[in-house]
Amino acid sequence: ADEMGQHYPSRYESYGDHRTAAKGMLRRAYNYGMAKRCRYVTDHVAGGRLLDVGCAAGAFLAAMREQRGWQ
């Protein structure tokens, strides 16, 4: 996380931690979208390991690990 700013412009917000930053309806929309992305994968593959190239801060990878038990 400390090195992300070296690789992206300062106004690029996608490498921030939106899991804690979002409030209210924005947080619900974020959680819904993340769950939908997770379902897209788990509807096709039962489990395993995941590589996300260009994953920004890794929120999708974290969701797959925390919510679905993937590596």
Secondary structure, 3 states (H helix, E strand, C coil): CCCHHHCCCCCCCCCCCHHHHCCHHHHHHHHHHHHHHHHHHHCCCCCCCCCCCCCCCCHHHHHHHHHHCCC
